[in-house]
Amino acid sequence: MNTRRVLLCSALLVAALNSHAQNNPFDPRRLEHMPIGRRPPQQATLRDYPLAQLRMVGTLITDHQRFALILDPEHRVYLLIPGKRIGQEQGEIQRIEDDSVWLQETVTDVNGRQRQRNTHLYLETP
């Protein structure tokens, strides 16, 4: 009988924690499964804007991941992780720090050759 109670209590606790994670936007378990960069049809993406029009507005750090909060010109905020691409040059996020995002872009020089260029976005302060 005690085993059944323990199993029932465990199942209820897991259900309650899962429910709490779904309702709490800052719970790391929810963030791990959050679709990043998902958008409604026909809405611009971060790859549609020049990098100069995107702004870093913060970071979010969980136990397992660091996210960059990027604001687009339409005032939408995106949670991004290293490996995601942003800007018209499709810069790949290499590193996220407390006050900056480091990107690597592939650009074509005047001779038509492609080369790597490192760039960054700094945290905007009021």
Secondary structure, 3 states (H helix, E strand, C coil): CHHHHHHHHHHHHHHHHHHHHHHCCCCHHHHHCCCCCCCCCCCCCHHHCCHHHCEEEEEEECCCCEEEEEECCCCCEEEECCCCEECCCCEEEEEEECCEEEEEEEEECCCCCEEEEEEEEEECCC
